[in-house]
Amino acid sequence: MSKPKYKAFKIEKNNNIIVNKDYILTNLNNIIMLDTRETKYYFGTHKTNEMPEFGHISGAKSSYTADKFLKDGLLRPQDLNDY
């Protein structure tokens, strides 16, 4: 498999996909919650003053955002073992 070619892309905010607390509470059975915090906060082994409780919302999935990027800010390839 050849190395992917990197190219720049522009990230833009899409106001059509932003939801509020009421929407989430009303639709908890119909949506997937993605917790992008470090796994130590997701699993509740650590706590900060900004978080009133340990752990995550029941049913939420974990996907730590920082794990998705390389040190230079580029998006990490799916499987770095191939490179």
C-alpha positions as CSV (number, residue, x, y, z in Angstrom):
1,M,0.0,0.0,0.0
2,S,1.4,3.4,-0.9
3,K,1.6,6.3,1.4
4,P,-1.4,8.7,1.2
5,K,-0.9,12.1,-0.3
6,Y,-1.7,14.9,2.1
7,K,-3.6,17.9,0.9
8,A,-5.1,20.9,2.7
9,F,-8.7,21.2,3.4
10,K,-10.8,23.9,5.1
11,I,-12.9,23.1,8.2
12,E,-16.1,25.1,8.4
13,K,-18.7,25.3,11.1
14,N,-22.1,23.9,10.1
15,N,-24.8,25.4,12.2
16,N,-27.3,22.8,10.9
17,I,-25.7,20.0,13.0
18,I,-25.3,21.9,16.3
19,V,-27.8,20.7,18.9
20,N,-28.7,21.9,22.4
21,K,-29.3,20.1,25.7
22,D,-33.1,19.9,25.1
23,Y,-32.6,18.1,21.8
24,I,-30.2,15.6,23.3
25,L,-32.5,14.8,26.2
26,T,-35.5,14.4,23.9
27,N,-33.6,12.2,21.5
28,L,-31.3,10.1,23.7
29,N,-32.6,6.8,22.3
30,N,-32.1,7.9,18.7
31,I,-28.6,9.4,18.7
32,I,-25.1,8.3,19.3
33,M,-23.2,10.4,21.8
34,L,-19.5,10.8,21.2
35,D,-17.3,11.7,24.1
36,T,-14.1,13.2,22.8
37,R,-12.3,13.7,26.1
38,E,-9.3,11.7,27.2
39,T,-10.2,8.2,28.2
40,K,-9.3,8.8,31.9
41,Y,-12.2,11.2,32.0
42,Y,-14.5,9.0,29.9
43,F,-14.0,6.0,32.3
44,G,-14.1,8.2,35.4
45,T,-10.7,7.5,36.7
46,H,-9.9,11.2,36.9
47,K,-12.0,14.3,37.6
48,T,-11.6,18.0,37.1
49,N,-13.4,20.9,38.8
50,E,-15.2,21.6,35.5
51,M,-16.9,18.1,35.6
52,P,-19.5,17.7,38.3
53,E,-19.5,13.9,38.0
54,F,-17.1,11.0,37.1
55,G,-17.4,9.1,33.9
56,H,-19.6,9.6,30.8
57,I,-23.2,9.8,29.8
58,S,-24.7,6.3,29.7
59,G,-24.5,4.9,26.2
60,A,-21.8,7.4,25.0
61,K,-18.9,6.2,22.9
62,S,-15.3,7.2,23.4
63,S,-13.1,8.7,20.7
64,Y,-10.4,11.0,22.1
65,T,-9.9,13.8,19.6
66,A,-6.2,14.3,20.1
67,D,-5.5,10.6,19.1
68,K,-6.8,11.5,15.6
69,F,-3.9,13.9,14.8
70,L,-0.2,13.7,14.2
71,K,2.2,16.1,16.0
72,D,2.3,18.3,13.0
73,G,-1.5,18.7,13.1
74,L,-2.3,16.5,10.1
75,L,-5.1,13.9,10.4
76,R,-3.6,10.5,11.4
77,P,-3.9,7.7,8.9
78,Q,-6.3,4.9,10.0
79,D,-3.5,2.4,10.6
80,L,0.0,3.8,11.1
81,N,1.4,0.3,11.2
82,D,1.1,0.3,7.4
83,Y,3.6,3.1,7.0
